[in-house]
Structures are given as structure tokens and as C-alpha cells.
Amino acid sequence: MSTEKNLLSRSDSKCELCSSTENLSVYSIPPEPNDTADHSILLCSVCQDQIENPDNVDVHHWRCLNDSMWSQIPAVQVMAWRMLTRLSAEGWPQDLLDMLYLDEETLNWAKATGEGSNESSVKHMDSNGNILQAGDTVTLIKDLNVKGANFTAKRGTAVRSISLVADNPEHIEGRVNGQQIVILTQFVKKSS
């Protein structure tokens, strides 16, 4: 039996991600272009276009993953994980990702293309160019007027256990005078 016939039978002639019945074709899951049914899924042209062309993604189309992520087929789980990871900044996909369980082998396959490995995208650096990490201690290098709190954070103040603002490399958060404040990284130096 051909791969396409196997997939049509397995999926009941529906897209394995969104359940569409139109314009179906076999899609081999990268990085190993293995055309066996175990390494392929049946996709509609809409899903395939959005997977291959991230600029064409319609976030609302992918709400279908709420159902398909529970598939028992590892190849479907891999594509659901990859698309949820790609869309995680939208909020609801991250909630689904938090619920999705993949065994170790399937998770490694899902991560094999580098999807979701954006740890290096935002780097927080102090005034001297040292990389800051969550939990570091920094020292203020300038007096800072704290808006809304009516005090000035004095130069030389140590700020312990900072946290990083995930989407902005110029901001960190820390506690000064009992208040949690946002501090610009250009006004701190990392303490040794």
C-alpha cells in the first residue's frame, strides 16, 4: 500500500491538522525527508502553505491544533508542537503547549529543525557590555528618579536578584527601597 493510501486511511481522508477534506497531499516531516507513513502526515493546501511560508500564517486557522495536538500519531504531534511553538507569542498557543506532552523521542524529533530554540534572540547587557542573567546582582551607576514612587535610586545601590524583561534587552527589573522597578540596562553594571 502506498504512503498516500496509508495516510488517507489513517486520517479518514482529512487533513490531520485542521480536518479539511479538500486539496490533500502527503507532507514529509523535516528534517528527514522519509516518505513513509510514520514520518509523514496528510495536509490540506492551506496548512502546508502556512507551514512552509511563515509570512502567510493566519493565527486563527491554527486554533484547530486544540484538537489535533491530542492525536496519538507522533508525526501529527510533532507538527502540532512546531506550529504551537512558532505561534506561542499569541498567548493561547503557549497555553496549549503547556498542556501538550510528548515523549522524549518525539520531542527531540519536534526540536530537530531548531523550531522554538530562540534563547539567544534577546541578550541583556550592562553598561560595560557584560551579559546579564536572571538572578544577577547589579549596581546602579547613576542616580535614577523613580517615576510614580517619589524617590531617587542612588548611584552605588546594589540591586539583587534581577529579572530580565523577555522582549526588551534594554530593560531589567529589580527591587529598590522595597519597590519593584524597571531599570534601563545602560544605567547598571554587573557586580562580581
Summary of the structure (lengths in Angstrom):
residues: 192
radius of gyration: 23.4
end to end distance: 65.1
largest distance: 75.2
contacts: 522
relative contact order: 0.10
helix: 35%
strand: 22%
